[in-house]
Amino acid sequence: MQIKVQMLPRAEALLTLEIQPDEYQKFMLAATQKMSTKTKIDGFRPGYAPYNIVKQRVGEGEILNEALSEIISRTFAEAILKEKINTLGSPEITIKKMTPGDNLIYEARVSVLPEITPPNLVSLSLKKPTINIEEKEVDKILERLAKSRATEILETRPAENNDLVKLDYQISIAGVPQENGSQKNFPVFLGEEHMIPGFEKQIIGMVAGETKKFDTAFPKEYFQNNFANKNCEFTVTVNAVYRLEIPKPNDDFAKTIGDFQNIEDLRKHLKENLTAEKQIESNRQLENELLKTIIDKTGFPELPEKLMANEVHLMIHELERDLANRGLDLATWLTNLNKTEAGLKKDLRPQAEVRAKSILLLRALAKKENISVSENEIDDEVKNITNLYQDNKKFLAQVKSSDYRYYLAQTLTNKKVIDWLKEKIVKE
C-alpha cells in the first residue's frame, strides 16, 4: 500500500492511498461469501458458493463495490496509524480509480488534531480560594425554608408587602398582546422583588377581583429579547390575596424539617450543605482559571472546524438537557429569546474555542506526563454510572458501547491531568 500525505489549511490532511489487488483480494473473498448468502445460486447452499461462481453471477465489479467499505475502513486505519496522524471524526472519501484487477486509489480528507507544546509550568502559581460561610447566609436559607412551610390565609383586604398574590397578567407592546407574555394564576411574593422593577409596587393595594393596567419598562439585560429595554403595558387581574403565616425557626420547626434535635442542629446541616455547594463552585472556577492561565501561555495553531463544530454541538446538547430538567425545550427557549439556532451556534463559538483549546492542552499534558487511566478504572466508573441510572435502559445500553468507554477514558484522564496541575500550580 502506497500512502501520500498532504497537510492542508485549517488542520486538515489529504491522504492518497493506492492499494494493490493482492492487498484487497481477501476483502473481495469475504464480500463474495456475504453476497452468496443473499443471492440464490443453484447447486450451492447460501454462503458456500465459490468466488468464480459468484463472479460469473454478479460480476467482479459488483464484488469490489461490496468490499469497498471494508477495504477503506481497514486501509485508512492502517494508514493513519503508520503515519501517526491523530484524526478527528470520519474522513471524506473520494474514489479516484476502481477497476477489478487493478490498483485501487482513493483520497481521504480528514480533520487532524493539531499537536501543541505545553508551556513551562514552573513559573505559574495560583492561590487556592478560601470558603467562608457567614451566619447571615444561613439565616437567609432558614428564612426561605420557613417561608416554604408557611400557611396561606386568604384575605379580603388590599395586598400588602410580604403577602402572596395570585394573579393573571398580559403584556402588550403598542397595544398588541405579546406571544409568551401572559400567565394565569401566577404567584407573586410581594417584597421579594423577583419581578421586574416597579411591578410589585403596582400590585400593592389591589384587592381580589380587581383589574389594573399600567406601564413599566423591562431591563436592558432582560433574558427575553422581545421585551428587553422596552416600555410595556401590563393588564393585571388579582385572583386572590394571601397573608403568609410563617413558622418561627425554632427547635420545634427544626424537628418538622427532618431528623434534627434542635435549631442549631438544622443550622449546622444547612451550613455544611452551603459549604459543599460553594466548594463545588469554587473548584469549577479554579479549574477554569487554571486552564485559562495555561492556555494564555500556549501557542495554538488554527483549530479544526470539525473540532469547533463538535464542541458547539455538545454545548447545545448540554443546554437541551438542562432545559429539559426545567420542563422546557430548545425551540421554546429560542423563541423566548428571539433567537435562531444558527444565532445560538454563533454565540457559543467563543466558549467552544476555549473548550477546544482545553481539550488539546489536556491531551498534550497527558501525553507528556504519561498520565492515563486503566481498564479497571473505566470499569469502576461504568459500575458507578450503572448504579445511578438503573432504570434508564436506553442510556445503560449506550454506557456499554465502545464509544462511551472511549469517552469515559478521555474524561477520567482529563480529571487526572487537572488534579496533577492543581498539585503543581495551586498553593494554599
BELWO-V96843 format. One record per helix or strand of 2 or more residues. SS is the DSSP state (H for helix, E for strand). FROM is the first residue (numbers start at 0). TO is the last residue. If there is no record, write none. Layout:
BEGIN
ss;from;to
SS;FROM;TO
SS;FROM;TO
END
This chain:
BEGIN
ss;from;to
E;1;7
E;11;18
H;20;37
H;50;57
H;59;81
E;86;96
E;103;111
E;125;126
H;134;147
E;150;154
E;163;172
E;175;188
H;198;202
E;210;216
E;230;244
H;250;256
H;262;295
H;304;324
H;329;335
H;340;367
H;374;387
H;392;398
H;401;424
E;425;426
END
